[in-house]
Amino acid sequence: REEIPYFESAYQQYKNSGVEFIGVQSLGLDTIQEGQEFINDYGVTYAVGADATGEIVTDYRIIGFPSTVFLDKNHHVVRHWTGGLDLEKLVSLVQATLK
């Protein structure tokens, strides 16, 4: 919840630069409907979907929450970040990924 405004702000900053943000809801504690309510309540405008099968968590080797995975333009994983991000750190990691 704390990160969402930072991700939305960074998304707005980079969306016209070809950078994509995709949020993934890990099901278990919340339902898909509760996830959609969260998205609506927080004004998230980037793509978000539920990992209904758990494949995304497995495929990207997510070991804790929150987690952020950075992919290059060829969709190769270049960095995993486990833990919260503030706007300054998020922007720094996005910029490093773009280099």
C-alpha positions, 0 to 999 in steps of 0.5 A: 500500500505504501509503494503504490503512489510511488509506482503510479508516479514513476509510471506517469513519468516514464509511460511515454518513454516505452517503460511498462509497469505491470502490477501482479496480485498474488492471491491467497489473502485477497480475492481478485475482486478485493484486488480490483477494489484496491486498484480503484481505491488507489487510482492505479492506471498501469496494468494490474492482474491477478496471478491466479495460478501462482506461475508468475511468483514461481517463474520470477522466483519471488521470495518475499513481498513486496517484490519488484522485478525489472526487465530489459527491453528484451524481457530478460530479468536484470534485477530483483528487489525484495522490500519496499521502494520509495520514489527516489529508489524506484526511479533510480532502479528504472533509470539503471535498467534503461542504461 
